[in-house]
Amino acid sequence: MEMMALKEKFLQFKDYEATDANELLDFTKLLYMNGDLSISEFRKIVKKLEEDGASNPDQLQVTSGSHS
């Protein structure tokens, strides 16, 4: 699936245009989990979206503290 097709599918599904690459990344994950994208398509799209500035939310960092 090309980026243009992804954007069109997003528009049809959400009824508005994606405002940034992160929205498209989330939508791409949804399509993959629903079986609408193969793993190779998923990886290709994620790579392109990351090049366009998409990123996953920062992971929580757990630090261990000393207990008194």
C-alpha positions as CSV (number, residue, x, y, z in Angstrom):
1,M,0.0,0.0,0.0
2,E,1.4,3.4,-1.0
3,M,1.2,6.4,1.3
4,M,-1.5,8.0,-0.9
5,A,-3.7,4.9,-0.6
6,L,-3.1,4.9,3.2
7,K,-4.2,8.5,3.5
8,E,-7.3,7.8,1.4
9,K,-8.2,4.8,3.5
10,F,-7.7,6.9,6.7
11,L,-10.0,9.5,5.3
12,Q,-12.7,6.9,4.4
13,F,-12.4,5.3,7.8
14,K,-12.1,8.3,10.1
15,D,-14.0,10.8,7.9
16,Y,-11.3,13.5,8.3
17,E,-7.7,13.9,7.0
18,A,-4.8,12.8,9.2
19,T,-3.1,15.8,10.8
20,D,0.3,14.2,11.2
21,A,2.5,11.2,10.7
22,N,1.7,9.8,14.2
23,E,-2.0,9.6,13.4
24,L,-1.1,7.6,10.2
25,L,1.2,5.4,12.3
26,D,-1.5,4.5,14.7
27,F,-3.9,3.8,11.8
28,T,-1.2,1.6,10.2
29,K,-0.9,-0.4,13.4
30,L,-4.7,-0.9,13.4
31,L,-4.7,-2.0,9.8
32,Y,-1.9,-4.5,10.5
33,M,-3.6,-5.9,13.6
34,N,-6.9,-6.3,11.6
35,G,-5.0,-8.3,9.0
36,D,-5.4,-5.6,6.3
37,L,-1.6,-5.3,5.8
38,S,1.1,-7.9,5.4
39,I,4.2,-7.7,7.6
40,S,6.2,-6.4,4.7
41,E,3.7,-3.7,3.9
42,F,3.5,-2.7,7.5
43,R,7.3,-2.4,7.8
44,K,7.6,-0.4,4.6
45,I,4.9,2.1,5.8
46,V,6.3,2.4,9.3
47,K,9.7,3.1,7.9
48,K,8.3,5.8,5.7
49,L,6.2,7.3,8.5
50,E,9.2,7.4,10.8
51,E,11.2,9.2,8.1
52,D,8.4,11.7,8.0
53,G,8.7,12.3,11.8
54,A,6.3,9.7,13.3
55,S,7.4,8.3,16.6
56,N,6.0,6.0,19.3
57,P,5.2,7.6,22.7
58,D,8.1,7.6,25.1
59,Q,8.2,4.5,27.3
60,L,7.9,5.1,31.0
61,Q,11.2,4.8,32.6
62,V,11.2,3.0,35.9
63,T,14.0,3.8,38.2
64,S,14.7,1.8,41.3
65,G,15.1,3.7,44.5
66,S,16.6,2.6,47.8
67,H,14.1,1.8,50.5
68,S,15.0,2.9,54.0
